[in-house]
Amino acid sequence: MVFSSVLFLFVYLPLVLAIYYSLPRKFRNAFLFVASLIFYGWGEPTFIVLMIFSTIVDYTHGFFIDKYRQHPWLPKALLVSAMVINISLLGFFKYASFIAEALKALPFFSSMTVPLIPLPIGISFYTFQTMSYSIDVYRGDSPIQRNPISFGAYVALFPQLIAGPIVRYKDIAHQLNHRKETVARFARGVRIFLIGLAKKVLIANQMGMLWDEMRKTMGTNGILGAWIGILAFAFQIYFDFSGYSDMARGLGNMIGFEFLINFDYPYISRSITEFWRRWHISLGTWFREYVYIPLGGNRKGTGRMLLNLMIVWFLTGLWHGANWNYVIWGVYFGVLLMIEKVFLLKRLERTPSWMQHFYALFLVMIGWVVFYFEKTPEMFAYFGHLFTFANGLIGPNALALFLTYLPLMLIAGFASTPAARRIYEKIRDRKAVSYAEIAACAVVLVLCTSTLVSQSYNPFLYFRF
């Protein structure tokens, strides 16, 4: 089940909200746990057992870490045990086939059969969440959650279960049992959810259609057509993923939770360093808190800092997918960040702002080519179209598609900046604006619903991670 589906919008969500608010507060976490399991199991009932097992592992490890906190070595041993179990589960389901495929290329393993292991939806997200709990309890950053149902609700919480944001336990621990559901927060949640729905249905899906068409004819699109195509993908992945994150935040607000912002207008960045402070913030925060800083961060000299940075970005690439293009993508950004930290960032600051923006966007777009194409020959072929005039400036099909989608691309470009938010913040206290906001929400819901009815199933891109 996906947020951008008629079933979720008009059956599941209304039922969940109606039952949730009809229950006494002491039963709401239990209901959220059950409702979230139904949400997850709707598409993959088999893997509910895996998620529950992961939940039990970290709940019990956290309990005993706290119970034997004064023991000289047992808490650390329990933490290591929790990490090994979690990483083994993630490694088996996500990377076993990838590792077997890599080994098969070696003469000694050439006859090896590569297993086809299905990837449980959301495993990368909820595994990182459960690990954050064990680590936070071990460090003393958070009290243990003694109620297993409340902990289960944290792990399985349907708004952010499938594709994030990755909610660290210490960011939500207090809210699990002491959140406040108010009319104002609920209304804000509806607005944020509809903004995310519009991003996904009205922009991301349409940009995806343009990208698909451009890829089909990339041999005749010309150099400008190739750049228009990758720009369409850049818009698609941003509005798809940030749209999901907005919907998750909105749903969280509707049931009293506050999730941290996961995207902060990354395409206005002036450097790669700034881009990664604005893109998928929850993932970057997780790696910084639980990998980069424990490795020593930047406290042990430049050489160690660069090594730590490369380790983090190798793992970041691998987290996104079990394929070499994701590893290359992670290393690519790791190298760029290393170069910026060593000398480039200070020099960039002395250049005109437009040049900084161009530099950042150009390198991000190159990164999206690496990210998208899992087959290396296709990747290099697309790079050939981006940087040569072998197929001319722009083909007739590419030009026609560009002119057709130009209005939406301009809207996407504007929506990628904080300009609309700033305008809203200046006028939101006016009485007329509140009525206009209600009308706009209704229009967005109608437009999205009519679009969804006419479209085929179109899941979020990050579901596969």
C-alpha positions in Angstrom: 0.0 0.0 0.0 1.3 3.4 -0.9 0.3 6.9 0.3 -0.4 8.0 -3.2 -3.2 5.5 -3.8 -7.0 5.7 -3.7 -7.1 2.8 -1.3 -4.9 4.6 1.2 -6.5 8.0 0.8 -10.1 7.0 1.0 -10.2 3.7 2.9 -7.2 3.0 5.1 -6.3 6.5 6.3 -9.9 7.6 7.3 -10.5 4.3 9.1 -7.2 4.5 11.0 -7.8 8.1 12.1 -11.4 7.5 13.1 -10.5 4.5 15.2 -7.3 6.1 16.6 -9.2 9.2 17.9 -12.1 7.1 19.3 -9.7 5.1 21.5 -8.5 6.2 25.0 -4.9 7.4 24.9 -3.5 4.3 26.6 -4.6 2.1 23.7 -3.5 4.3 20.9 0.1 3.0 20.6 -1.2 -0.6 20.5 -3.6 0.4 17.8 -0.9 2.2 15.8 1.3 -1.0 16.0 -1.5 -3.2 14.7 -2.5 -0.7 12.0 1.1 -0.3 10.9 1.5 -4.1 10.6 -1.6 -4.2 8.4 -0.2 -1.3 6.3 3.1 -3.1 5.8 1.6 -6.6 5.4 -0.8 -5.4 2.7 1.9 -5.8 0.1 4.4 -8.1 1.8 2.7 -10.2 4.5 5.6 -12.7 4.6 8.1 -10.1 5.8 6.1 -9.0 8.8 7.8 -11.8 10.7 11.2 -10.4 9.8 10.3 -6.9 11.0 8.8 -8.2 14.3 12.0 -10.3 14.8 14.1 -7.2 14.3 11.9 -5.3 16.8 12.3 -8.1 19.4 16.0 -8.3 18.9 16.6 -4.6 19.7 14.0 -4.4 22.4 15.5 -7.3 24.3 19.1 -6.1 23.7 18.2 -2.6 24.9 16.5 -4.0 28.0 19.5 -6.0 29.0 22.0 -3.3 28.1 20.2 -1.0 30.6 19.8 -3.8 33.2 23.5 -4.7 33.3 24.8 -1.1 32.7 27.3 -1.4 35.5 28.8 -4.6 34.3 32.4 -4.1 32.9 31.9 -5.7 29.5 28.4 -7.1 29.1 26.6 -3.9 27.7 29.2 -3.6 25.0 28.9 -7.3 24.1 25.1 -6.9 23.9 25.5 -3.8 21.7 27.9 -5.7 19.4 25.4 -8.7 19.3 22.5 -6.4 18.3 24.6 -4.8 15.6 25.8 -8.1 14.2 22.2 -9.5 14.1 20.8 -6.3 12.4 23.6 -6.0 9.9 23.4 -9.7 9.1 19.7 -9.5 8.4 20.2 -6.5 6.2 23.3 -8.0 4.5 21.6 -11.3 3.7 18.4 -9.9 2.2 20.0 -6.9 0.4 23.5 -7.9 -0.5 23.8 -11.7 -0.6 22.9 -11.8 -4.3 25.2 -8.9 -5.1 28.2 -10.5 -3.3 27.5 -13.9 -5.0 27.4 -12.2 -8.4 30.7 -10.5 -7.6 32.3 -13.8 -6.5 31.0 -15.5 -9.6 33.3 -13.3 -11.7 36.3 -15.0 -10.1 37.5 -18.3 -11.7 37.2 -20.3 -8.5 33.5 -19.3 -8.1 32.5 -19.3 -11.7 30.0 -22.2 -11.3 28.3 -20.6 -8.3 24.6 -20.3 -8.4 23.5 -16.7 -7.6 20.5 -16.8 -5.2 17.5 -14.7 -6.0 16.5 -13.2 -2.6 13.6 -10.9 -2.5 14.2 -7.5 -0.8 11.8 -6.7 2.0 10.3 -3.2 1.5 11.7 -0.7 4.0 14.3 -3.0 5.5 17.1 -0.4 5.1 15.0 2.2 7.0 13.6 0.2 9.9 16.9 -1.6 10.5 18.7 1.7 10.9 15.9 2.8 13.3 16.2 -0.3 15.5 20.0 0.0 15.6 19.7 3.6 16.6 17.7 2.5 19.6 20.3 0.0 20.9 23.1 2.6 20.3 21.2 5.4 22.1 20.4 3.2 25.1 24.0 2.0 25.3 25.3 5.6 25.2 22.8 6.7 27.7 21.3 9.2 25.2 17.8 7.8 25.7 16.0 5.9 28.4 14.9 2.4 27.5 11.3 1.8 26.3 9.9 -0.7 28.8 6.6 -1.2 26.9 7.2 -3.6 24.0 4.0 -2.4 22.2 5.2 1.2 22.3 8.6 0.1 21.0 6.8 -1.9 18.3 4.8 1.2 17.3 8.1 3.1 17.0 9.6 0.6 14.6 6.5 -0.1 12.5 5.0 3.4 12.6 3.3 3.5 9.2 3.9 7.1 8.2 7.7 6.6 7.9 8.0 2.8 7.8 8.5 2.2 4.1 10.8 5.0 2.9 11.7 7.2 5.9 12.6 9.6 7.1 14.9 7.6 9.4 13.6 8.5 12.8 16.3 8.1 15.5 14.9 6.8 18.8 16.1 9.7 20.8 14.3 12.1 18.6 10.9 10.4 19.2 11.3 8.7 22.6 9.4 11.3 24.6 6.6 11.5 21.9 5.8 7.8 22.1 4.0 8.2 25.4 3.6 12.0 25.8 2.6 13.4 22.4 -0.1 16.0 22.1 -2.8 15.7 19.5 -4.3 19.1 18.7 -6.6 20.4 16.1 -3.9 22.9 14.9 -1.3 20.1 14.6 -3.8 17.9 12.8 -4.7 20.7 10.3 -1.0 21.4 9.7 -0.5 17.7 9.1 -3.2 17.7 6.5 -1.6 20.6 4.7 1.9 19.1 4.7 0.5 15.8 3.6 -1.3 17.3 0.6 1.8 19.3 -0.4 3.7 16.0 -0.4 0.9 14.3 -2.4 1.0 17.1 -5.0 4.8 16.8 -5.3 4.5 13.1 -6.0 1.4 12.9 -8.2 1.4 16.2 -10.0 5.2 16.8 -10.4 7.3 13.7 -9.8 5.2 11.2 -11.8 5.0 13.6 -14.7 8.7 14.3 -14.7 9.2 10.5 -14.6 7.1 10.2 -17.8 9.3 12.8 -19.5 12.5 11.0 -18.3 11.2 7.7 -19.6 10.4 9.2 -23.0 13.8 10.8 -23.2 15.6 7.6 -22.4 13.7 5.7 -25.0 15.0 8.0 -27.8 18.3 9.1 -26.2 20.2 8.2 -29.4 18.3 10.9 -31.4 17.7 13.5 -28.7 20.9 15.5 -29.2 23.1 17.0 -26.4 20.4 19.4 -25.1 17.8 16.6 -25.1 20.2 14.5 -22.9 20.5 17.4 -20.4 16.7 17.9 -20.4 16.3 14.2 -19.7 18.6 14.1 -16.7 17.1 17.4 -15.4 13.7 15.6 -15.6 15.1 12.8 -13.5 16.6 15.2 -11.0 13.1 16.8 -10.6 11.5 13.3 -10.4 13.7 11.9 -7.6 13.6 15.1 -5.6 9.8 15.6 -5.7 9.2 11.8 -5.3 11.4 11.4 -2.2 10.7 14.8 -0.6 7.0 14.3 -1.4 7.0 11.0 0.5 8.9 12.7 3.4 6.3 15.5 3.5 3.5 13.0 3.5 5.2 11.1 6.3 5.6 14.3 8.3 2.0 15.2 7.7 0.7 11.9 8.7 2.8 12.1 11.8 1.3 15.4 12.7 -2.2 14.0 12.3 -1.5 11.5 15.1 0.5 13.8 17.3 4.1 13.2 16.2 6.7 15.7 15.0 9.3 14.2 12.5 12.4 16.2 11.5 12.5 17.8 8.1 14.2 15.5 5.6 14.8 17.9 2.7 15.7 21.6 2.8 15.6 22.8 -0.8 18.8 20.9 -1.8 18.9 22.3 -5.4 19.6 25.8 -4.2 22.9 24.6 -2.8 26.2 26.3 -3.6 28.5 23.3 -3.0 28.3 19.6 -2.7 28.9 19.9 1.1 25.8 22.1 1.3 23.8 19.8 -0.9 24.3 16.9 1.4 23.3 19.0 4.4 20.0 19.6 2.6 19.3 16.2 0.9 18.0 13.2 2.8 19.0 14.8 6.1 17.9 11.9 8.3 20.3 9.5 6.5 23.2 11.9 6.7 22.5 12.5 10.4 22.4 8.8 11.0 25.8 8.2 9.4 27.3 11.2 11.1 26.1 10.2 14.6 26.6 6.5 14.4 29.5 6.0 12.0 31.5 9.2 11.2 31.9 10.5 14.8 32.6 7.1 16.4 35.3 6.6 13.8 36.9 9.8 15.0 35.3 12.3 12.7 37.6 15.2 12.1 39.3 15.1 15.5 42.3 12.9 14.5 43.9 14.9 11.7 43.2 15.6 8.1 44.2 12.1 6.8 42.0 10.3 9.3 39.1 12.7 8.6 39.4 12.0 4.8 39.5 8.2 5.5 36.4 8.4 7.7 34.6 10.5 5.1 35.3 7.9 2.4 34.2 5.0 4.6 30.9 6.8 5.3 30.3 7.6 1.6 31.2 4.1 0.5 28.6 2.8 3.0 26.1 5.5 1.9 26.3 4.3 -1.7 26.0 0.7 -0.6 23.0 1.6 1.6 21.1 2.8 -1.5 21.4 -0.4 -3.4 23.3 -3.7 -4.0 24.8 -2.7 -7.3 28.2 -1.2 -8.4 26.6 2.0 -9.7 25.5 2.9 -6.1 29.0 2.2 -4.8 30.5 4.4 -7.5 27.9 7.1 -6.8 28.8 7.0 -3.1 32.5 7.1 -3.8 32.0 9.9 -6.4 30.4 12.2 -3.8 32.9 11.1 -1.1 35.7 12.3 -3.4 34.0 15.6 -4.1 33.4 16.2 -0.4 37.0 15.4 0.3 38.2 17.9 -2.3 35.9 20.6 -1.0 37.1 20.0 2.6 40.8 20.1 1.7 40.9 23.2 -0.4 38.0 23.9 -2.8 35.3 25.1 -0.4 37.1 28.3 0.6 37.9 29.1 -3.0 34.3 28.5 -4.1 33.2 31.2 -1.6 35.2 33.8 -3.5 33.4 33.1 -6.8 30.0 34.7 -7.8 26.9 33.0 -6.4 25.6 31.9 -9.8 28.9 30.1 -10.5 28.6 28.3 -7.1 25.1 27.2 -8.0 26.1 26.0 -11.4 29.0 24.1 -10.0 26.9 22.3 -7.5 24.0 21.5 -9.8 26.3 20.3 -12.6 28.0 17.8 -10.3 24.8 16.7 -8.8 23.3 16.0 -12.2 26.4 14.0 -13.2 25.8 12.0 -10.0 22.2 11.3 -11.0 23.4 9.6 -14.2 25.6 7.3 -12.1 22.8 6.7 -9.7 20.1 5.8 -12.3 21.9 3.5 -14.7 22.7 0.2 -13.0 24.4 -1.1 -16.2 27.8 0.5 -16.9 27.5 0.5 -20.7 24.2 2.4 -20.5 25.7 4.8 -18.1 28.7 5.6 -20.3 26.4 5.8 -23.4 24.3 8.5 -21.6 27.5 10.4 -20.7 28.4 10.3 -24.4 25.1 11.9 -25.2 25.6 14.6 -22.5 29.1 15.7 -23.7 29.2 15.2 -27.5 27.3 16.7 -30.5 27.2 13.3 -32.3 23.4 13.5 -32.4 23.2 17.2 -33.0 22.0 19.9 -30.6 18.4 18.7 -30.1 16.3 16.2 -31.9 12.7 17.0 -33.0 11.2 14.5 -30.6 13.2 15.9 -27.7 12.2 19.4 -28.6 8.5 18.5 -28.8 8.6 16.8 -25.4 10.5 19.8 -23.9 7.9 22.3 -25.2 5.1 20.1 -23.9 6.6 19.8 -20.4 8.2 23.2 -20.2 5.4 24.8 -18.0 5.6 21.9 -15.5 9.4 22.1 -15.5 9.2 25.8 -14.7 6.8 25.0 -11.8 9.2 22.3 -10.6 12.1 24.7 -10.7 10.1 27.3 -8.7 9.0 24.7 -6.2 12.6 23.6 -5.7 13.3 27.0 -4.1 12.0 28.4 -0.8 10.3 31.3 -2.6 6.8 30.0 -2.3 7.3 29.3 1.4 8.6 32.8 2.1 5.6 34.3 0.3 3.2 32.2 2.3 4.9 33.1 5.6 4.4 36.8 4.9 0.7 36.5 4.2 -0.5 33.5 6.2 -1.9 35.5 9.1 -4.5 37.2 6.8 -8.0 35.9 7.2 -8.6 35.5 3.5 -5.5 33.3 3.2 -6.9 30.7 5.6 -10.0 30.3 3.4 -7.8 30.2 0.3 -5.7 27.6 1.9 -8.7 25.3 2.6 -9.9 25.8 -1.0 -6.4 25.0 -2.3 -6.2 21.8 -0.3 -9.5 20.7 -1.7 -8.4 21.5 -5.3 -5.1 19.6 -4.8 -6.9 16.5 -3.4 -9.3 16.5 -6.3 -6.6 17.0 -8.9 -4.4 14.3 -7.3 -7.3 11.8 -7.0 -8.4 12.3 -10.7 -4.7 11.8 -11.8 -4.3 8.7 -9.6 -7.5 7.2 -11.0 -6.2 7.6 -14.6 -2.6 6.4 -13.9 -1.2 3.0 -13.4 0.5 1.9 -10.2 3.5 4.2 -9.6 5.4 3.5 -6.4 7.9 5.8 -4.7 11.5 5.4 -6.0 13.0 4.9 -2.6 10.8 1.8 -1.9 13.5 -0.3 -3.5 16.1 0.8 -0.9 
